[in-house]
Amino acid sequence: MKSPNSLFSGRRRSSSGTGSISSSYMTHSPSTSTYSSTTTSSNKSTSGQNPVKIAAKTVAEAFVSCFTPPEPKPSSNDFGDSSDSFKAPSVASDGGSEKRRSRGGSIYGSENNSIHAKEAGSVKFTMGEIYKATRNFSPSLKIGQGGFGIVYKGRLEDGTVVAIKRAKNTIHDKHLGVEFQSEVRTLEKIEHLNLVKFYGYLERGEERIIVVEYVPNGTLREHLDCGPGNVLDFASRLDIGIDVGHAITYLHMYTDHPIIHRDIKSSNILLTENLRAKVADFGFARLAADTESGATHVSTQVKGTAGYLDPEYLSTYQLTEKSDVYSFGVLLVELVTGRRPIEPKREIKERITARWAMKKFTNGDAILTLDPRLERSAANSLAMEKIYELALQCLAPHRHNRPTMRKCAEILWSIRKDYRELAG
């Protein structure tokens, strides 16, 4: 059987553990977390775990196939409404672009999944190119605003449609500069089908600009709220969970050094027109501990979003890949229930969605938590029970009791296989 290792850039390592379109491209508002610019690593001895073995050969083969690219999707030439469309600039940009680093082709051996064939990479853009791409930051191209600043839809000189995140780093917003650098450094290191692609950046004076792939279909949270239209069916939710699981597995195991996203949540998951999931927003991401040197965690002040935060990280300031696993567990509950992690308007026992759902599950009443907009079929009920079994493991109070993200992805694939067979 072909090893999945060859499908990733970087070497494989064993792992000890681990609304509007606007907000989907934004980094967090500082009001939701605190920041520490200094971090240290704990040098406690670590008991490494063996790589997870897949029980059945069919599951193993299919899991490998999950990391291969899907069938090519038809391209789209639209650039929003006709009122917002414009021709790609024909005038050469002043100063040109300085290529800082090129990763060559995609790790999948194909073009990236954006609308046009612009190669992802780390390009240092000029302000002239950014002005042309956004028509001088035209209000008609604004697609949102968040903690990072304003996001515009733009088109590069070669026709590539992108999302352009713009912020001005003033003396009172020094944290934005730190998060900007963190996001750029992280995006430069990664490339995966289920991660938003990075085209380049600009840092000049107070200007902080990041250019990333434009994903046209909103966020997962918007879809769960039924914002864009129809209700997401159970099969689509399961597919999205698997996509996110693959993305985080890649960050934890197949990059040059493990990366912890630190802000896995439904509003940071963008959906393509075909409902493929792409994880976005790496402003809080950071490198994991160097396990080869004996470190077991990174000590840092807490960053993240209320409702998704790992309670052990919150109380000890010890960050590991398992903090992403906890957030993923919350996301799984969100996919099943359709509810937000915190529902302040509900009665007290239902306000913390994951706690409420897990209690219902352990009491044998899981069906009462299923999103009422979903069909209560035998396939949905069985898959829901199995997803909750996984979520319960991910939400374990202590990180050592949580599975790795690779294991989560394998289990979800197995659930989907059984679901499809039962649903017919």
VEXSE-183603 format. One record per residue (C-alpha): residue number from 1; x, y, z; residue in three letters. Coordinates in nm, 4 decimals. Example, Ala and Ser with C-alpha at 12.3 -4.5 7.8 and 13.67 -1.06 7.14 Angstrom:
  nr        X        Y        Z rest
   1   1.2300  -0.4500   0.7800  ALA
   2   1.3670  -0.1060   0.7140  SER
***
This chain:
  nr        X        Y        Z rest
   1   0.0000   0.0000   0.0000  MET
   2   0.1324   0.3398  -0.0879  LYS
   3   0.2371   0.5417   0.2123  SER
   4   0.0517   0.8688   0.2703  PRO
   5   0.3835   1.0286   0.3632  ASN
   6   0.4732   1.0900   0.0017  SER
   7   0.1641   1.3024  -0.0419  LEU
   8   0.2865   1.5740   0.1909  PHE
   9   0.5646   1.8242   0.1849  SER
  10   0.8041   1.7883   0.4760  GLY
  11   0.8878   1.4709   0.6658  ARG
  12   0.6455   1.2671   0.8686  ARG
  13   0.6943   1.2532   1.2408  ARG
  14   0.5305   1.0656   1.5203  SER
  15   0.2904   1.2814   1.7147  SER
  16   0.2555   1.2865   2.0887  SER
  17  -0.0880   1.4180   2.0459  GLY
  18  -0.0967   1.5966   1.8273  THR
  19  -2.1780   3.6588   0.9820  GLY
  20  -2.0205   3.7425   0.6731  SER
  21  -1.7300   3.6372   0.4599  ILE
  22  -1.5505   3.9149   0.6391  SER
  23  -1.4818   3.7392   0.9655  SER
  24  -1.3608   3.4311   0.7851  SER
  25  -1.0548   3.6150   0.6640  TYR
  26  -0.9896   3.8056   0.9833  MET
  27  -0.7671   3.7433   1.2788  THR
  28  -0.9206   3.7567   1.6227  HIS
  29  -1.0267   4.0651   1.8034  SER
  30  -0.7994   4.1177   2.1039  PRO
  31  -1.1050   4.1271   2.3261  SER
  32  -1.1429   3.7506   2.2976  THR
  33  -0.7977   3.6595   2.4230  SER
  34  -0.4668   3.7761   2.5605  THR
  35  -0.1269   3.7727   2.4008  TYR
  36   0.2265   3.7034   2.5147  SER
  37   0.5177   3.7749   2.2857  SER
  38   0.7568   3.5683   2.4940  THR
  39   0.7328   3.1927   2.5169  THR
  40   0.9361   2.9140   2.6705  THR
  41   0.9413   2.5392   2.6299  SER
  42   0.9150   2.2886   2.9087  SER
  43   1.1837   2.0209   2.8980  ASN
  44   0.9984   1.7458   3.0729  LYS
  45   1.0652   1.3991   2.9387  SER
  46   0.8111   1.2764   2.6916  THR
  47   0.6792   0.9289   2.6394  SER
  48   0.6392   0.9126   2.2630  GLY
  49   0.3449   0.7290   2.1254  GLN
  50   0.3594   0.4924   1.8303  ASN
  51   0.1959   0.6075   1.5066  PRO
  52  -0.1700   0.5086   1.4889  VAL
  53  -0.2352   0.1826   1.3059  LYS
  54  -0.5439   0.1505   1.0893  ILE
  55  -0.7362  -0.1617   1.1774  ALA
  56  -0.8781  -0.2509   0.8386  ALA
  57  -0.6984  -0.2445   0.5046  LYS
  58  -0.9922  -0.0785   0.3315  THR
  59  -0.9909   0.2046   0.5823  VAL
  60  -0.6164   0.2491   0.5357  ALA
  61  -0.6396   0.2642   0.1590  GLU
  62  -0.9283   0.5071   0.1677  ALA
  63  -0.7580   0.7271   0.4239  PHE
  64  -0.4619   0.7654   0.1895  VAL
  65  -0.6999   0.8525  -0.0918  SER
  66  -0.8482   1.1274   0.1227  CYS
  67  -0.5243   1.3192   0.0866  PHE
  68  -0.5255   1.3041  -0.2926  THR
  69  -0.6836   1.5871  -0.4892  PRO
  70  -1.0499   1.5696  -0.5892  PRO
  71  -1.1727   1.5779  -0.9451  GLU
  72  -1.0926   1.9130  -1.1070  PRO
  73  -1.3703   2.1637  -1.0560  LYS
  74  -1.5041   2.3838  -1.3326  PRO
  75  -1.3455   2.7258  -1.3172  SER
  76  -1.5450   3.0384  -1.2676  SER
  77  -1.4707   3.3701  -1.4284  ASN
  78  -1.7086   3.5737  -1.2221  ASP
  79  -1.5801   3.8446  -0.9956  PHE
  80  -1.8867   3.9130  -0.7886  GLY
  81  -2.1825   4.1023  -0.9276  ASP
  82  -2.1527   4.2667  -1.2638  SER
  83  -2.1336   4.6028  -1.0907  SER
  84  -1.8153   4.4904  -0.9175  ASP
  85  -1.6457   4.3289  -1.2151  SER
  86  -1.3570   4.4920  -1.3902  PHE
  87  -1.0816   4.4041  -1.6337  LYS
  88  -0.7468   4.2867  -1.5063  ALA
  89  -0.5015   4.5797  -1.5138  PRO
  90  -0.2877   4.5820  -1.8262  SER
  91  -0.0336   4.8332  -1.6995  VAL
  92   0.2759   4.6835  -1.5412  ALA
  93   0.2919   4.7363  -1.1658  SER
  94   0.5364   4.9955  -1.0477  ASP
  95   0.8435   4.8336  -0.9048  GLY
  96   0.7277   4.4832  -0.9889  GLY
  97   0.7113   4.1976  -0.7396  SER
  98   1.0020   4.0567  -0.5506  GLU
  99   0.9801   3.6802  -0.5146  LYS
 100   1.0997   3.6017  -0.1642  ARG
 101   1.0441   3.2293  -0.1798  ARG
 102   0.8749   2.9947  -0.4224  SER
 103   0.7509   2.6527  -0.3229  ARG
 104   0.7192   2.5434  -0.6823  GLY
 105   0.4132   2.3404  -0.7716  GLY
 106   0.1430   2.2256  -0.5352  SER
 107   0.2101   1.9255  -0.3143  ILE
 108  -0.0694   1.7638  -0.5072  TYR
 109   0.1105   1.8062  -0.8363  GLY
 110  -0.1659   2.0294  -0.9691  SER
 111  -0.2751   2.3887  -0.9694  GLU
 112  -0.4147   2.5401  -0.6560  ASN
 113  -0.7861   2.5338  -0.5993  ASN
 114  -0.8503   2.9034  -0.6516  SER
 115  -1.0389   3.0510  -0.9424  ILE
 116  -0.7347   3.1130  -1.1600  HIS
 117  -0.3982   2.9475  -1.2034  ALA
 118  -0.1889   3.1867  -0.9945  LYS
 119   0.0792   2.9850  -0.8182  GLU
 120   0.0700   3.0071  -0.4405  ALA
 121   0.3874   3.1313  -0.2819  GLY
 122   0.5477   3.4030  -0.0766  SER
 123   0.5482   3.7159  -0.2912  VAL
 124   0.6244   4.0586  -0.1545  LYS
 125   0.3688   4.2810  -0.3236  PHE
 126   0.4061   4.6512  -0.3944  THR
 127   0.1491   4.9068  -0.2877  MET
 128   0.0859   4.9841  -0.6547  GLY
 129  -0.0151   4.6236  -0.7197  GLU
 130  -0.2472   4.6255  -0.4194  ILE
 131  -0.4114   4.9525  -0.5295  TYR
 132  -0.4724   4.8106  -0.8762  LYS
 133  -0.6083   4.4839  -0.7390  ALA
 134  -0.8608   4.6613  -0.5156  THR
 135  -0.9265   4.9682  -0.7326  ARG
 136  -0.7724   5.1861  -0.4625  ASN
 137  -0.9552   4.9935  -0.1898  PHE
 138  -1.2934   5.0574  -0.3439  SER
 139  -1.5797   5.0304  -0.0913  PRO
 140  -1.7674   4.8209  -0.3468  SER
 141  -1.5019   4.5484  -0.3092  LEU
 142  -1.5084   4.5396   0.0688  LYS
 143  -1.6207   4.1962   0.1851  ILE
 144  -1.5872   4.2398   0.5575  GLY
 145  -1.4222   4.3717   0.8662  GLN
 146  -1.2854   4.2135   1.1811  GLY
 147  -1.0113   4.2223   1.4411  GLY
 148  -0.7364   4.2349   1.1799  PHE
 149  -0.8846   4.5201   0.9789  GLY
 150  -1.0748   4.5297   0.6502  ILE
 151  -1.0899   4.2572   0.3869  VAL
 152  -1.1306   4.3345   0.0176  TYR
 153  -1.1993   4.1173  -0.2792  LYS
 154  -0.9346   4.1856  -0.5406  GLY
 155  -0.7927   4.0652  -0.8675  ARG
 156  -0.4231   4.0407  -0.9394  LEU
 157  -0.2674   4.1431  -1.2672  GLU
 158  -0.2805   3.7853  -1.3996  ASP
 159  -0.6534   3.7577  -1.3218  GLY
 160  -0.6290   3.5643  -0.9964  THR
 161  -0.9162   3.6543  -0.7630  VAL
 162  -0.7940   3.6965  -0.4067  VAL
 163  -0.8921   3.8179  -0.0618  ALA
 164  -0.6787   4.1090   0.0569  ILE
 165  -0.6587   4.1669   0.4310  LYS
 166  -0.5563   4.5204   0.5173  ARG
 167  -0.4671   4.6643   0.8573  ALA
 168  -0.2777   4.9660   0.9760  LYS
 169  -0.0483   4.8851   1.2646  ASN
 170  -0.0609   5.1906   1.4883  THR
 171   0.1290   5.2436   1.8102  ILE
 172  -0.1830   5.1354   2.0005  HIS
 173  -0.2201   4.8102   1.8062  ASP
 174   0.1227   4.6521   1.8372  LYS
 175  -0.0396   4.3114   1.8749  HIS
 176  -0.1523   4.3355   1.5118  LEU
 177   0.2089   4.3552   1.4003  GLY
 178   0.2958   4.0434   1.5977  VAL
 179  -0.0046   3.8527   1.4661  GLU
 180   0.0711   3.9704   1.1128  PHE
 181   0.4254   3.8346   1.1302  GLN
 182   0.2997   3.5106   1.2826  SER
 183   0.0442   3.4615   1.0082  GLU
 184   0.2921   3.5362   0.7288  VAL
 185   0.5551   3.2998   0.8720  ARG
 186   0.2982   3.0229   0.9096  THR
 187   0.1381   3.0674   0.5680  LEU
 188   0.4804   3.0588   0.4017  GLU
 189   0.5409   2.7115   0.5432  LYS
 190   0.2179   2.5367   0.4482  ILE
 191   0.0306   2.4157   0.1430  GLU
 192  -0.2616   2.1761   0.1539  HIS
 193  -0.5896   2.1343  -0.0288  LEU
 194  -0.7863   2.2079   0.2892  ASN
 195  -0.5886   2.5147   0.3970  LEU
 196  -0.6492   2.8583   0.2478  VAL
 197  -0.3683   2.9394   0.0051  LYS
 198  -0.1231   3.2208   0.0564  PHE
 199  -0.0098   3.4438  -0.2306  TYR
 200   0.1958   3.7073  -0.0549  GLY
 201   0.2059   4.0106   0.1671  TYR
 202   0.3078   4.3715   0.2014  LEU
 203   0.4570   4.5438   0.5047  GLU
 204   0.5344   4.9118   0.4612  ARG
 205   0.5142   5.1737   0.7303  GLY
 206   0.1842   5.1232   0.9070  GLU
 207   0.0418   4.9096   0.6263  GLU
 208   0.0031   4.5368   0.6919  ARG
 209  -0.1479   4.3448   0.4004  ILE
 210  -0.1903   3.9719   0.3463  ILE
 211  -0.3085   3.8308   0.0132  VAL
 212  -0.4763   3.4916   0.0284  VAL
 213  -0.7028   3.2706  -0.1761  GLU
 214  -1.0566   3.3966  -0.2200  TYR
 215  -1.3045   3.1279  -0.1153  VAL
 216  -1.6469   3.2290  -0.2455  PRO
 217  -1.9020   3.0368  -0.0415  ASN
 218  -1.8819   3.1871   0.3054  GLY
 219  -1.7989   3.0228   0.6358  THR
 220  -1.9150   2.7013   0.7933  LEU
 221  -2.0819   2.9026   1.0680  ARG
 222  -2.2864   3.0942   0.8121  GLU
 223  -2.4036   2.7692   0.6565  HIS
 224  -2.4958   2.6214   0.9929  LEU
 225  -2.6971   2.9377   1.0515  ASP
 226  -2.8562   2.8812   0.7073  CYS
 227  -2.7264   3.2195   0.5920  GLY
 228  -2.6277   3.1333   0.2328  PRO
 229  -2.9382   2.9266   0.1596  GLY
 230  -3.0229   2.5609   0.2103  ASN
 231  -2.9519   2.3636   0.5252  VAL
 232  -2.6291   2.1632   0.5184  LEU
 233  -2.7255   1.7974   0.5104  ASP
 234  -2.5594   1.5433   0.7379  PHE
 235  -2.3392   1.3992   0.4634  ALA
 236  -2.1971   1.7425   0.3823  SER
 237  -2.1269   1.8098   0.7490  ARG
 238  -1.9417   1.4808   0.7763  LEU
 239  -1.7351   1.5627   0.4668  ASP
 240  -1.6474   1.9031   0.6124  ILE
 241  -1.5389   1.7447   0.9407  GLY
 242  -1.3076   1.5110   0.7489  ILE
 243  -1.1615   1.7986   0.5450  ASP
 244  -1.0838   1.9936   0.8614  VAL
 245  -0.9392   1.6812   1.0221  GLY
 246  -0.7035   1.6343   0.7281  HIS
 247  -0.5954   1.9990   0.7406  ALA
 248  -0.5067   1.9883   1.1091  ILE
 249  -0.3357   1.6494   1.0694  THR
 250  -0.1160   1.8067   0.8040  TYR
 251  -0.0265   2.0978   1.0334  LEU
 252   0.0589   1.8659   1.3207  HIS
 253   0.2464   1.5929   1.1358  MET
 254   0.3554   1.6823   0.7843  TYR
 255   0.5105   2.0280   0.8008  THR
 256   0.8798   2.0910   0.8615  ASP
 257   0.7923   2.1543   1.2251  HIS
 258   0.4514   2.0840   1.3870  PRO
 259   0.2193   2.3858   1.3784  ILE
 260  -0.0618   2.4476   1.6271  ILE
 261  -0.3433   2.6503   1.4720  HIS
 262  -0.4847   2.7629   1.8080  ARG
 263  -0.8107   2.8987   1.6669  ASP
 264  -1.0028   2.6119   1.5076  ILE
 265  -1.3660   2.7248   1.4884  LYS
 266  -1.6538   2.7256   1.2428  SER
 267  -1.6086   3.0916   1.1439  SER
 268  -1.2485   3.0154   1.0418  ASN
 269  -1.3549   2.7389   0.8054  ILE
 270  -1.4309   2.8591   0.4533  LEU
 271  -1.6382   2.6573   0.2081  LEU
 272  -1.5911   2.6338  -0.1655  THR
 273  -1.8812   2.6216  -0.4091  GLU
 274  -1.8599   2.2417  -0.3866  ASN
 275  -1.8620   2.2561  -0.0047  LEU
 276  -1.4973   2.1605   0.0345  ARG
 277  -1.3610   2.3018   0.3590  ALA
 278  -1.0543   2.5234   0.3880  LYS
 279  -0.9134   2.6240   0.7246  VAL
 280  -0.8169   2.9924   0.7420  ALA
 281  -0.6820   3.2567   0.9792  ASP
 282  -0.3365   3.1743   1.1123  PHE
 283  -0.2871   3.4872   1.3222  GLY
 284  -0.2706   3.2814   1.6415  PHE
 285  -0.0743   2.9878   1.4996  ALA
 286   0.2601   2.8968   1.6469  ARG
 287   0.5171   2.6209   1.6337  LEU
 288   0.4674   2.3264   1.8672  ALA
 289   0.7268   2.2103   2.1191  ALA
 290   1.0419   2.0430   1.9894  ASP
 291   0.9776   1.6899   2.1082  THR
 292   1.3172   1.5740   1.9813  GLU
 293   1.4804   1.7891   2.2481  SER
 294   1.2526   1.6473   2.5176  GLY
 295   1.0032   1.9335   2.5389  ALA
 296   0.6429   1.8334   2.6002  THR
 297   0.4681   2.1660   2.5500  HIS
 298   0.5089   2.5357   2.4844  VAL
 299   0.4343   2.7721   2.7713  SER
 300   0.2494   3.0795   2.6501  THR
 301  -0.0356   3.3071   2.7421  GLN
 302  -0.3743   3.1967   2.6196  VAL
 303  -0.4992   3.2767   2.2708  LYS
 304  -0.8193   3.1498   2.1176  GLY
 305  -1.1964   3.1829   2.1193  THR
 306  -1.4322   3.1315   2.4108  ALA
 307  -1.6160   2.8025   2.3784  GLY
 308  -1.3349   2.6339   2.1838  TYR
 309  -1.0510   2.6779   2.4334  LEU
 310  -0.8796   2.3740   2.5792  ASP
 311  -0.9451   2.3948   2.9561  PRO
 312  -0.6063   2.2438   3.0387  GLU
 313  -0.4284   2.5040   2.8275  TYR
 314  -0.6466   2.7712   2.9864  LEU
 315  -0.5459   2.6700   3.3382  SER
 316  -0.1806   2.5749   3.2869  THR
 317  -0.0717   2.7916   2.9901  TYR
 318   0.0776   2.4731   2.8440  GLN
 319   0.0063   2.4577   2.4716  LEU
 320   0.0275   2.1361   2.2680  THR
 321  -0.1244   1.9962   1.9503  GLU
 322  -0.3935   1.8447   2.1730  LYS
 323  -0.5358   2.1944   2.2229  SER
 324  -0.6362   2.1873   1.8557  ASP
 325  -0.7859   1.8427   1.9156  VAL
 326  -1.0065   1.9844   2.1915  TYR
 327  -1.1266   2.2644   1.9623  SER
 328  -1.1965   2.0047   1.6946  PHE
 329  -1.4136   1.8153   1.9428  GLY
 330  -1.6195   2.1294   1.9974  VAL
 331  -1.6471   2.1676   1.6205  LEU
 332  -1.7783   1.8105   1.5843  LEU
 333  -2.0559   1.8873   1.8330  VAL
 334  -2.1283   2.2079   1.6422  GLU
 335  -2.1653   2.0124   1.3177  LEU
 336  -2.4142   1.7697   1.4726  VAL
 337  -2.6236   2.0184   1.6699  THR
 338  -2.5986   2.3242   1.4444  GLY
 339  -2.5644   2.5303   1.7615  ARG
 340  -2.2883   2.7723   1.8511  ARG
 341  -2.0454   2.6590   2.1243  PRO
 342  -2.1935   2.9121   2.3650  ILE
 343  -2.5670   2.9871   2.3519  GLU
 344  -2.6239   3.2576   2.6157  PRO
 345  -2.9976   3.2889   2.5470  LYS
 346  -3.0730   2.9258   2.6285  ARG
 347  -3.1464   2.7903   2.9750  GLU
 348  -2.8387   2.7403   3.1917  ILE
 349  -2.7957   2.3661   3.1335  LYS
 350  -2.7888   2.4178   2.7544  GLU
 351  -2.5676   2.7254   2.7320  ARG
 352  -2.2404   2.5371   2.6861  ILE
 353  -2.3305   2.3276   2.3828  THR
 354  -2.0546   2.0641   2.4078  ALA
 355  -2.1227   2.0000   2.7770  ARG
 356  -2.4973   1.9729   2.7153  TRP
 357  -2.4585   1.7444   2.4132  ALA
 358  -2.2082   1.5127   2.5837  MET
 359  -2.4358   1.4771   2.8853  LYS
 360  -2.7287   1.3872   2.6622  LYS
 361  -2.5090   1.1393   2.4767  PHE
 362  -2.3848   0.9630   2.7904  THR
 363  -2.7423   0.9447   2.9170  ASN
 364  -2.8593   0.7788   2.5960  GLY
 365  -3.0511   1.0808   2.4672  ASP
 366  -2.8167   1.1931   2.1903  ALA
 367  -3.0987   1.2107   1.9359  ILE
 368  -3.2406   1.5089   2.1270  LEU
 369  -2.9313   1.7101   2.0332  THR
 370  -2.9462   1.6507   1.6573  LEU
 371  -3.0021   1.9687   1.4589  ASP
 372  -3.3831   1.9762   1.4214  PRO
 373  -3.3419   2.0729   1.0570  ARG
 374  -3.1793   1.7350   0.9845  LEU
 375  -3.3643   1.4142   0.9080  GLU
 376  -3.3809   1.1625   1.1928  ARG
 377  -3.2885   0.8663   0.9762  SER
 378  -3.1139   0.5470   1.0834  ALA
 379  -2.7961   0.6542   0.9003  ALA
 380  -2.7934   0.9990   1.0605  ASN
 381  -2.8600   0.8580   1.4079  SER
 382  -2.5851   0.5959   1.3875  LEU
 383  -2.3295   0.8415   1.2489  ALA
 384  -2.4242   1.0959   1.5152  MET
 385  -2.3601   0.8415   1.7919  GLU
 386  -2.0178   0.7534   1.6499  LYS
 387  -1.9235   1.1186   1.6022  ILE
 388  -2.0174   1.1853   1.9638  TYR
 389  -1.7988   0.8943   2.0755  GLU
 390  -1.5068   1.0660   1.9023  LEU
 391  -1.6028   1.4111   2.0308  ALA
 392  -1.6098   1.2781   2.3874  LEU
 393  -1.2493   1.1621   2.3485  GLN
 394  -1.1415   1.4938   2.1960  CYS
 395  -1.3040   1.6838   2.4834  LEU
 396  -1.1228   1.4868   2.7552  ALA
 397  -1.0121   1.7250   3.0346  PRO
 398  -0.6500   1.6071   3.0129  HIS
 399  -0.4604   1.6193   2.6855  ARG
 400  -0.3017   1.2755   2.7319  HIS
 401  -0.6477   1.1190   2.7034  ASN
 402  -0.7271   1.2837   2.3700  ARG
 403  -0.6575   1.1159   2.0350  PRO
 404  -0.4216   1.2578   1.7752  THR
 405  -0.5708   1.4471   1.4840  MET
 406  -0.4589   1.1697   1.2517  ARG
 407  -0.6636   0.9233   1.4551  LYS
 408  -0.9618   1.1602   1.4445  CYS
 409  -0.9419   1.1781   1.0644  ALA
 410  -0.9192   0.7993   1.0359  GLU
 411  -1.2211   0.7464   1.2616  ILE
 412  -1.4256   1.0027   1.0716  LEU
 413  -1.3448   0.8372   0.7419  TRP
 414  -1.4603   0.5044   0.8840  SER
 415  -1.7821   0.6699   1.0061  ILE
 416  -1.8432   0.8155   0.6610  ARG
 417  -1.7868   0.4770   0.4964  LYS
 418  -2.0461   0.3120   0.7217  ASP
 419  -2.2811   0.6075   0.6805  TYR
 420  -2.2761   0.5828   0.3019  ARG
 421  -2.3396   0.2097   0.3094  GLU
 422  -2.6384   0.2517   0.5429  LEU
 423  -2.7791   0.5575   0.3678  ALA
 424  -2.7500   0.3899   0.0305  GLY
***
